[in-house]
Amino acid sequence: MNASLPPTSAGPAPGLDEDAVRRLVHLFYDRVHKDPVLGPIFSGRIAPDAWPVHLAKMCDFWSSVLLKSGRYEGRPLPPHLTLGSDAGDAQFARWLALFRPTALEVLPPDAAQAAIAHAERMAHSFRLAIGFHSGEDITRMPPLR
């Protein structure tokens, strides 16, 4: 007898739609671009005329994550593996420090918490992968704050 498994994830949080995802992405990356820690990293890798393409890709990514739209067809980790020391604990912590209040400001509360939880898992996963690929002792990595 086969029992059905519970769903692995619920649908989108109430009040979350493509417009909300777009507002989140654009406001967040506006803040990243102006940030003294992250701004130079992004500016050094994304030409001014390439920002619209990057923002569209990030909208597709977060739409796929938060709305299960399936619009993103990339692999997000490989570009991050090339960042070297620009993708350390301090940079990921700063990324989260900008993302959390932006999500809380732009999204309905349940949607913001879902977005923040995903961002935290993703940042931790990326940080571990980058550390592993660069030969760091990932068993001693503290959680990102």
C-alpha positions in Angstrom: 0.0 0.0 0.0 1.5 3.3 -1.0 0.7 6.3 1.1 1.0 9.7 -0.6 3.8 11.9 0.6 3.0 15.4 1.9 3.9 18.2 -0.4 7.5 19.3 -0.1 6.6 23.0 -0.2 3.5 25.1 0.0 2.5 27.4 -2.8 3.3 31.1 -2.9 2.7 33.1 0.3 -0.5 35.2 0.2 0.0 38.6 -1.5 3.0 37.4 -3.4 3.0 38.0 -7.1 5.3 38.9 -10.0 5.0 42.6 -9.3 6.1 42.0 -5.7 9.1 39.9 -6.8 10.1 42.6 -9.3 9.9 45.3 -6.5 12.0 43.1 -4.2 14.7 42.4 -6.8 15.0 46.0 -8.0 15.0 47.6 -4.6 17.5 45.0 -3.2 19.9 45.4 -6.1 19.6 49.2 -6.0 20.8 48.9 -2.4 23.5 46.4 -3.3 24.7 48.7 -6.1 25.1 51.6 -3.5 26.5 49.5 -0.8 30.2 50.2 0.1 31.0 46.5 0.6 28.9 44.8 -2.2 28.7 47.6 -4.7 32.3 47.4 -5.9 32.1 43.7 -6.2 29.0 43.8 -8.4 30.2 46.9 -10.3 33.5 45.1 -11.1 31.7 42.2 -12.7 28.5 43.7 -14.2 28.9 46.5 -16.7 26.5 49.4 -16.4 24.7 48.4 -19.6 24.4 44.8 -18.4 22.4 45.6 -15.2 19.0 45.3 -16.9 19.9 41.8 -18.1 21.1 40.9 -14.6 18.0 42.3 -13.0 15.8 40.4 -15.4 17.7 37.2 -14.6 17.3 37.8 -10.8 13.6 38.4 -11.3 13.3 35.1 -13.1 15.3 33.4 -10.3 13.3 34.8 -7.4 10.0 34.2 -9.4 11.0 30.6 -9.7 12.0 30.3 -6.1 9.0 32.2 -4.5 6.3 31.6 -7.1 7.4 28.3 -8.5 7.1 29.9 -12.0 9.9 27.9 -13.5 11.2 31.0 -15.4 14.8 30.6 -14.3 16.8 28.2 -16.3 20.3 28.8 -15.1 22.7 27.4 -12.5 23.3 30.1 -9.9 26.3 28.6 -8.1 29.0 28.5 -10.9 29.3 32.3 -11.3 29.7 32.6 -7.6 32.5 30.1 -7.5 34.6 32.6 -9.5 34.4 35.3 -6.9 37.2 34.1 -4.7 37.8 36.3 -1.6 34.9 38.5 -2.7 32.5 35.7 -1.6 33.5 35.3 2.0 31.6 35.3 5.3 31.6 39.1 5.4 30.2 39.5 1.9 27.4 36.9 2.4 26.5 38.4 5.8 26.3 41.8 4.2 24.1 40.4 1.4 21.7 39.0 3.9 21.8 42.2 6.0 20.6 44.1 2.9 18.1 41.4 1.8 16.3 40.8 5.0 15.0 44.4 5.6 14.3 44.8 1.9 12.1 41.7 1.9 10.3 42.9 5.0 9.8 46.3 3.5 8.5 45.1 0.1 6.7 41.8 0.7 3.7 40.8 2.8 4.9 39.3 6.1 4.5 35.6 5.2 6.1 36.1 1.8 9.0 38.1 3.4 9.7 35.4 5.9 9.7 32.8 3.0 12.0 34.9 0.9 14.4 35.5 3.9 14.4 31.8 4.8 15.3 30.9 1.2 18.0 33.6 1.0 19.6 32.4 4.2 19.6 28.7 3.1 21.0 29.8 -0.3 23.7 32.0 1.2 24.8 29.3 3.6 24.9 26.7 0.8 26.8 28.9 -1.6 29.3 29.9 1.2 29.9 26.2 1.9 30.3 25.4 -1.8 32.7 28.3 -2.4 34.7 27.3 0.7 34.9 23.7 -0.3 36.0 24.6 -3.9 38.7 26.9 -2.5 40.0 24.4 0.0 38.8 26.0 3.2 38.0 23.8 6.2 34.2 24.1 5.9 33.7 22.0 9.0 34.8 25.1 11.0 32.6 27.7 9.2 30.3 29.5 11.5 26.7 30.1 10.5 26.1 33.3 8.6 24.4 36.1 10.6 
